[in-house]
C-alpha cells in the first residue's frame, strides 16, 4: 500500500506544473474515431475529462458519430452515399443525424462523464443559437462543378453565450456538430471544423483532435511534431500532408492562426491520450503552433 501511495504522490508532483499552467484555461477536444467505439477507451476518455475539470481546467467536448449514423441508416434500409469524404444528407438522413448525434451519442457521452463523477450538459449547435450554419458549397475539381450534398453545412457564426453560461455553472459542455441556417434548415457539420471554430471563438488554450493515427507522419511513416504554420504550409505544398489528413490539418492550422495557443492531433486509440497530451512534457501526437 505504501508503494502505491508513493507512486500516486510522484504522479501528482510531476503533474502539478501542468495543473497550475492550465488552471482556468479552456481546452476544446474533438472526440471521435476508435475512442468513441471501444468500451475501455470510452471510459478512459470520460475519466480524463472529469479529471481535467476537477483540477480547474475548462474542457469542452465536441463529438462526431459517423459510424453510429451509418449503422442506423443501414437498419432502416437507407444506403449511405459519400462525396469527397462527406455524407450526402437528404432530409430523411438529416433526421437520423439529429437523432443519433443530438440524442444517442451525445447523451451516452454525458452519461459516461456523470458515471465518473463529472457534471456535464449535452447540446447541439441549435441550442442557444450556438452554431449559425450555412449550406456547404462543395466543388469537384478540376471542373469546379458544385455538388449538392443536401443538409451538409459549414460554420457561419459561433455564439458562445450558452457555453459561457455552462462553464460559469461548472458544467462540462458536450456538443453535437449540428447547426441551423438562416433558411431554418438543420445542417450536419464536420466535427473537426466545429471544434476548431469553437476554440477560436473562445480563444482557447488548446485544440485537441483525436484521430485513429499517431498524428501527422512524414514520407517514412515517422511522427512529425513541433510544427509551426510555416512548416505545415511547406508539408502541404510538397505533398507530405495529403488526403484525409488535409481537412484535419487545415482545421488545426486555422485555429492557431486565429488565437488558439496550440493544436494537437493525437492518437485516440491510446488510453488516456488526452491526459498524456496535457500533463507531460513531450505530449503525444503532433503539436502545431502559429507562425514563429
N, C-alpha and C positions, 0 to 999 in steps of 0.2 A: 504493500500500500504506500509506503514512504517513497519508493521509486516512482510510482505513478504520480504522486503529488509533486515530486521533484520535476518530473517531465512536464507536467502541466504548468508549473511555475516558470520553467525555462521558456516554454512556448509563449506564455503571456508576456514575459520580459522582452523577448525578441520582437513581439508584435506591437509593443507599446508605442514606439516611434511612429508607426504607421497609423495606429489608432488616433494618436494626437494630431498627426498631419492631416488626416481626412475627416476629423470630427466636424460635424456641421456641414460637410460638403455633400453635394448631390452627385450621385453616380447612377447613370442610366444603363440598364443591362437589357440587351435583346436576347431573349430566351427562345431557343429553337433547336432543331436537329435531334440527335440521339438523346440529348439531355432531357427532352420532353417525352420520350417514349420508354426509356429504361427506368424501371422502378427504383433502383438504388441511386441512379443519377438524379432522378426527380427529388428524392428525399434529401440528398446531399445539397442540391441547389437550394431547396427551401431552408435548410439549416444555415447555409451561407448568408442568405438574405436576412434571416432573423438575427443572426449574429452581427451583421453589419449595422442593422438598425439599433440593436441593443447597446452598441459601443458609440452611438451618437452620429452615425452616418445617415444619409438620406437616400436609400436605394429606391429606384423606380424601375419596375419590370414592364417591358413591352414584349409581347409574345406573338409567335406565329402559330401555325396549326395546319399546314398544308396536307400532311399525311392523314390527319384526322378528318379533314374535309373530304379528301379523296375516298376514304372508307365509307362515309355516309352517302356520298353520291353513288358509289358502287351498290350500296344496299338498296337504294331506291331505283336502281337501273339506269342511272344517268352517267354517261361516259364523260370523263374529264378530257378537255382539249387544251393544249398549251401552245402559245406562240411566243417565241423568244424567251422561254422560261416562265411566262406569265399565264395564269389560268384564264381562259376565256370565260367570262362571268355574265350569263344572261340573268334575267330576273329570278328565275327559279333557283339557279345556282347561288345567287346572292342571298336568297332566303336561307339556304343551307349554310352559307358562310357566316351569316349573322348568328344563326342558331349554334354553330359549332364554336366559333371564336368568342362571341359575346356571352355564350351560355356554357356549354360543356367544358371547353378548355379553360376559359377564364376562371370559372368557379372551382375547377379542380385545383388550379394553382393557388387561389385564395385559401381553399380548404387545407392544402398542404402547409402553407405558411402558418395557418392557425394551429394545425396539429403540432407544429414545432415551437409554439409559444409566441408567435408574432400576431400583429393586428393589421389586416390589410383590407382594402376595398377594391373590388373589381369594377371596371368600367370600360366602355368603348369610347372612341373619339367623338361619338354623337352626344355623350353625356356632358353637360355643361358647356356645349359648343367647343369642346377641346380641340377637335380637328376639323377645320373647314377644308373640304376636299374639292378637287376639280377633276374632270374626266381626263384620263391619260391619253395623249395622242401618240400612239405607237407607230413609228416609221420603220418600214422594211428597207434596208439598204441593199444595193446601191440605187434603187429606183425612187426612194423616199415615199413609197406608197404608204398611206395611212391605213392601218388595220384597226377595225372596231373591235375592241376587246370587251365591250359591254360595260359592266359596273366595276371596271378596274380604274383606280384613281391615283392621284398623287397629292401630296400635301400642298395646300394653298396657304393657310394661316394656322398657327398654333396659338390658342388662348390658354395660358397656364393657370387661370384663376382657380379651376377646380383642383388642380394638382397642388397649388399653394395652400388651399384650404385643407386638403388631406394631410399634407406634411405638417402643418401647424397643429393638426389634431393627432399627430404622432402615428399616422397610418402609413402603410406601405401601399402606394398605388400600383395596381396591376392592370395594364392597359391592352385592350384588343385593338388591332390596327384597322379600324373601320371609321370612315369619316362621312360627312354629309355635305353635298354640294349646294350651291345657290339654287339649283334646279329642284331641290328637295329629295333627290335620289341618294341612296346609300352607296358608298364605294369601298371596295376592298383595296387596301394599300399595302405594299411591301413593308413588312415589319422592320427591316433594317432601316429603311428610309424614314419611317415614323420615329424610331428610336433616335436616329440622328437629328431629326428636326426638333424633337422634344429636348434633346440635350443642348442644342443650340439655343433654343428659346429660353432655357433655364440657366444658360452659361455654366453648364455642368463641369465638374472637375474631371470626370472620366465618362467615356462612352465605351462600353464593353459589348462586343458582338461575339456570341457563342456560335461556333461552327462545328462541322464534322471533320475538320482537318486541324493540323497542329498550328496553322497560321499561314502566312504568305511564304511560299517556297521559291527558291531560285531554280535554275535550269537543272541542277543536280539533285534537287529534292531536299536541299538543306534549308532550315528555317531562317527567314530574314526577320530582323528586328532592329530597333533603334533607328527607324526610318523617319526622315522629315519629309515635308511635302515635295521638296525638290527631287529627292531620291525616288519618291513614289512616281512623280511625273516621268522621270527617266526610265523607270522599270516598266511603266505602261507603254512608253514610246518604243522600247526595244523588244516588247512582246513577252517579257518575263511574267508580268501580271496580265492574264488574259482570261477569256471565257467567263465562267461563273463567278470568279473572284473579282471581276471588274466592278459590278454594281456594289458589292460589299466594300471594296477598297474606296470606291468613289464616295460612298456614304461616310466612311471614316475620314477621308480627306476633306470633304466639305465641312465636317464637324470641327476639325482642328483649324480650319481656315476661318471659322466663324465663331470663335470664342470658347470652344471646348479645349481644356488644357491638354488632354491626350486621349487617343483612341486605341483600343486594344482588340485585336482579332485573335481569339483564343479557342482552345480545343474543348468543346463541351462534352467530349467523351471521357475526359479526365475528372474523376471525383473531386469535388471542392475546387474546381478550376478558378472560380471567381475569387475565393479567398487566397489562393496561391498568387493570383494576379495582384491583389490589393495589399497583401501582408508580407510579400517577400521582395528582396532587392531586385532580383532578376525577373520576377514575374514569370508568366508563361505565354507562349504565343508571340504575336507580332505587336510591337509598340510603334505607334505613329504619332508624331508631333507636328506642329506647324513649321513654317519656314524659319530657319535659323538666321 
